Amino acid sequence: MKQTLLAAALVALPLAAQAEPVAYTLDNSHSQILFSYNHLGYSTTWGMFSGFGGDIQFDQEDPANSSVSVSFPVRSMFTGWEGRFEHFMSADFFGAGEDEMVTFTSTAIEVTGETTANITGDLTLNGITKPVTLAATLNQAGDHPMEGKPWAGFDATTTLVRSEFELGMFAPFVSDEVKVHISIEAMQATDTDS
């Protein structure tokens, strides 16, 4: 009986190894975070973060076993207008120094469909950490046609309430809710990446 159990365990070992998440690194040239908010009812104003890095542990067979971690400087924000950027970095909003970071670290992934999942994690923004849920979609996973290595692409959306992060100046006239759209690509990490 013991020999049968041992044999079964040895056969199962390679299968268990295949189910482990694989390390991916964000392609910072094709990863963006767009945000938008309503300005006094007159317009929708947009901003962006781009060129940031991060890591994904991606388990394609069991997506709930995956994880993601991303960080970038607040001052990497792009608004398209220098005056708006400087106002956002002022004491009215972030009061951001050169080293102030935005971070997101996943804590749970709930698979909701063949290519969709809710990713819950801790978002640290303006020195305040709160749980946030991203509605995520796997756009594609497979070998990159030009890079010749495994690649994956995801989109995700969420809505933040800026006053919850002590960034509520001018609310509710300027909308307290900020819509966030994330689109990222990630490449399978090599030994030199880690």
Buried (B, 14 or more C-beta within 10 A) or exposed (E): EEEEEEEEEEEEEEEEEEEEBBBBBBBBEBBBBBBBBBEEEEEEBBBBBBEBEBBBBBBBEEBEBBBBBBBBBBBBBBBEEEEEBEBBBEEEBBBBEEEBBBBBBBEEBEBEEEBBBBBBBEBBBBEEEEEBBBBBBBEEBEEBEEEEEBBBBBBBBBEBBBEBBBBBBEBEEBBBBBBBBBBBBBBBBEEEEE
